[in-house]
Amino acid sequence: MRIALLTEGGYPYARGESVVWCDRLLRGLEGHEFEVYALSRSARQEDAGWCELPRNVELVRTAPLWGGAPVDTAPAPGSATAAGYGRRERRRFAEHFTELAGAVCAADPDDGGVGRRARTPDAEGASSPSGALLLADRFAAGLYGLAELAREHGGLPAALRSEQAVRILESACRAPGALRAAQAAQVPDLLAVAERLER
């Protein structure tokens, strides 16, 4: 069996938070092959190097969560949109990103509205036991849709930094049933979220 392990600020970096736990996991499942996808938190962490990897780690890919946007993700000069997408791709991006942002900004349906939900549950049953599943399905549909769009056409980093993405985030934050913290988001907050999503 091949397993993908995604870490943030941890394994395989020697100064990572979860190094010991992940190392035990990988060594304990020696009959399985692993691909490690690691996100580093700082240059200092990367400079410290990696811990010794077990033999069942087939691949390690890393990406920084710090620093500026990579140069190769900048929009092409003179492109019609920030993402360089045509009309059909922009529509697909909007559809999938709206699902993803809506799921992220929505209040926890199982919270019962205590202290977090900006309004009472709606007639669609957002606070029913299946409400959490509906949000999870929306999140997954949006995420997988964006992944498919990126696989077919590329350009996703630029699309996530576009004005269209910020407007979609703003709409999700202002939607009925959004978290109070999301509803309080201002333009600088939305720009920061768009930047973090792109990274």
N, C-alpha and C positions, 0 to 999 in steps of 0.2 A: 504494500500500500504506500502511496506517495502522499505526504502531508505537507501543506504549506503552513509555515509558522510566521505570523506577522508580529513584530515587536516594535515598541516605541521607546527609545531611550534605554534599551536593555540589551539583551543578547543579540549579537555575539560580542558586543563591546565589553572590554575588561572592566570599565567603570560603570557598567549598566546596573540598573536597579534589580533586574530579574535574572541576572546571570546564573546564579546557583540553581534557582528553580528550573529554568529552561534547560540548563545543562543536565540536571537529573532527569528531566522529562525525555530528552533526546537519547541519553544513554540508557534509560530504562526501556525505551521502545526501540531497541537496536534492530529488530526485525523489520522496521519500516524505514523508508527513505524520506528525508526531509529537504524542503526548500525553505530557506530562511530569507524573509524580506524584512530588513531592519531599517528603522527610521532613527537617525541620530539627533540628539538635542543640542549639541554644541561642537565646535571645533576641538575643544579640549577632550571631549569624549572620543572623538574620532582619532585624535593624536595618541591616545592611550593604547590604541590597538585592540585586537580581538583576543578572546580567550582561545584555548586550544579546542578545535572543533572535533567532534567524534566522527568516525568513518561514515556513518549513515547520513551525514549532511552532504547532499549532492550539489547544492547551489546556494550561494549567498549573494543577495542583491541589496545594496544600501542606497539611501537617499537622505539628504539633510532636511530637517525641519527648521533650520535656522538660515540666516543670510537672505539675500535678495533672490528674486525670481531668476531661474536659469536663463541665459541669453537666448538659447534656442527655442524658448517658448514664447518669445515676443511676437506680436502680430506682424505679418508681412507688410512692409511699407506700401501704402496706397490700397490696402485691401478695403473692400466695401464695408466690412464690419470688423469689429475687434476680433472676432473669432475666425474671420475669413470663410465662414460658412455661406452657402447659398440659402435661398429661401426655405427649401425643404429641410435642410439640416438645422437652420435656426428654429424652425417650428418644432422639430423633434427635440432639440435641446430645451426649448421652453417647456414642452410637455413633460419631459423627464425631470428637469430641474425643479419644476413646479411641484411635482409629486414628492421629490426628495425634501425640498425646503418646507413644504407643508407638513410633512411627517415630523421633521426636526423641530419645527416651531410650535406644533400642537401641544396642548396640555396633556399630561399623562392621564389617560382615560380611567385608570384604576385608582387615581388619587382621590376621586370623589369630589373634586373641586375645592378641596380644603386648602385655602391659602395660595393656590397656584393658578387655578383656572380663572380667566378673566370674566367668564360668564357661565351660566348654568348649562348642563348637558343639552344637546340638541335632540330633535325627534329621530335622528338617524341612529341613535343609541351610542354616541361617542363614549359614554361612560359605562356602557354595558361590558360584561366580561369579555366579549369579543372585540371591544373597542381597541384594546392593545394589539390584537392580532391584525386589525384593519390598518392601524398605523404602521405596524411592522411590514405588512404587505405593501403599503404605499412607499415606504422607505426602500424596500428591496426592489420594487418595480422601477423607481426612479434611479437607483444606483446601477442596476443592471442595464437599464436603458441608456444611461450615460456611458457606461463601459462599452456597450455595443456601438454607440455613435463614435466614440474615440477609436475603437478598433477599426471601424470602417472608413472614417474620414480624418482621424487625428484632430488637432486643433482644440482639444478640450481645455488645456490650461488657459489659452487666450479667451475662450468662451466663458470660463468661470471668472475672469477678471473684467468681463464686458459690462457695459451699462445695463444690458438686458438682464444679466444675472443679478445685479444689485436691485433692479426694479422688482424682479421675482422674489428676492429675499424680503424686500420691503412689503410686498403684498402678503407674503406668508406671515410676516410679523404682525401685520395689521388685521389679519383675518379673524373673524369671530372664533373664539375657542383657543386662540393662541395663548401661550404662556404670558403672564404679566411682564416678565423680564424681557421677552421678545417684543411685546407691544411697546415697551419703553425705549427700544433701540433707535438711535439717531443715525444719521448718514455716516459719521465716522465709524460707528459700530458696524454698520452694514458693510462698509469698505474693508474693515478689518476681518470680518467673517469671510468675505469673498476672497481676500488674500490668503487666509488660512485654508480655505477649501481648495484653492488652486495648488497650494504647497502640498 
